Amino acid sequence: MILDSCRRNGEIELGTIVAKEISGVEPVDTGNYVQLAHCFASMATWDDVGESWVQMRSLGLKKAPGWSSIEMQGTITPFFHHHSSHPQYANIISLLGKLTADII
């Protein structure tokens, strides 16, 4: 996405312009506001980060929770923050902990 490229390359001004243009076309897309907030955060412009969240909330938008998924034996299971209902949750967390330790 263009906003993510702006963030990675430190193009905060361009990112702001792009976000405003996108918001005019898609004003109810939460992702645009989140990307803009991340762009501002990467440049440590915290007032602008707050303003992005305020604008999003003023439109009644909420960020969807982050998630990931894992495929085991052909079944894809999504995981959300504090999601522990999978029957093998403890085993999965243990394995992820071991993999993380191996990487570090």
N, C-alpha and C positions, 0 to 999 in steps of 0.2 A: 504494500500500500504506500501511497505517496507520503502520507504523514509519518509512517515509520521510517522511510528513507530520510526525511527531513530531520527526524530525531537522531538517527544514527550519524548523520553528517553535520549535526550542530546548526542546521538551518532553521533556527527558531522563527525568524521573521517570515520566511517562505512558508513554514509550517502553519503559522497563524493565518496567513492569507489563504492557503489551501483549505484550512479547516473552516474558515468563514464562508468560502465559496461552496464547499461541500454541505455545510449546514443550511445554506440557502436552498440547495437542491433536495437534501434529505435531512430536514430539521429534526426528525424523530429517531435518528440512528445513534444509539448510545455509543457505539464503537468509535464514532468520530470524536466525541467528547473525551472518551477515555484515552484515545491516541493523542489528542491534543494535550491532555493533562500529563501524559507520560513524556511528551516532547518538552513541555515546560519543566517537568521534574528533572529531566536529564541535563537541563541547563541551570538547575537550581533557582528558577524563578518561581518561588513558592506562592507568591500572591496570585500569579497567573494560574498556577495549579488549582488553587482554591476557587478562583473565578470560573474555571472550566467546570468544576464539580457543581458550583452554584447554578450555573446556566443549565446544566443537565437536569438538576433537581427541579429547577423552576419550570421546566417543561414536563415534569412528572416522570422523567426517565430514571431507570435504575440499572446499574451495571449487573449483568448476569454473573453468577458466581463462576469462578474459574473451574475447570475440570480437566481430567485426562481420562484415558481409557487403557485397558489392558485386554489382550486377546489370549484366552486360554482354551485350548482344545476346540477351537473354532467358534467360541462364544466371546463376544465383545462385551465387556462390562465397563460402564462409565463410573468414575469416582469424582465426587464433589468434596469440597472442604468438609471435614468431620463426617464423611460418609463411611460408615462401618458395617453396613448391613450384608455385605458379601460374605458367604459362608467361609471363605478362605482368607478373610481380611487379615487376620493375625499372621498367617504364613506369607502373604504378599508383603506386608509391612516389614517383616523380618528379612525377607529376601532383598527388598529395596535398601534396607539398612546395610546389609552385607555388601551389596553392589556399590553403595555410596562409599563405604569404608575402603573397598578395593580401589576405587577411583582416586580417592584422596591419598 
